[in-house]
Amino acid sequence: MPANVNFREWKHFFITGKTKGVYLALLAFAVFAILILYNRENLFFFTVIQVGSFASFGVLVDLISHLFNDRYQSGIPFDQWVRRFKSGRTHDIYGIIVQIVASAIDLVEFHLAFVLWILLLPEAYMIVKARFYH
């Protein structure tokens, strides 16, 4: 079962370093915000980074609204999680995939986008390991 926590407990987890997935999502959103500033002159790259930024913000908001923390475990088998992935119940992973694609496209113009992969891959790993869905 997921670790049921209220906001006060989650806030304590956040302050004491037990919400690594949220930290990574926050950093990814910050990097996308920086990339938006650097990609203002080229409309194509600006649009791609803007889409990645929206996906990044969506993942961040979703993880916070569901009080995602390091103790979260859904308790479902991996094959059942994959079925939920196919049916859209794991849209945070979809958001991370959108972010990876957006950063890969922007990597052609601006190499800071590679930093996103360093943030997004561990974040995706934590979400899959916890089998986070809703």
Buried (B, 14 or more C-beta within 10 A) or exposed (E): EBBEBEEEBBEEBBEEEBBBBBBBBBBBBEBBEEBBEBBEEBEEBBEBBBBBBBBBBBBBEBBBEBBBBBEBEBEEEEEEBEBBBEEEEBBBBBBBEBBBBBBBBBBEBBEEBEBBBEBBEEBBEBBBEBBBBE
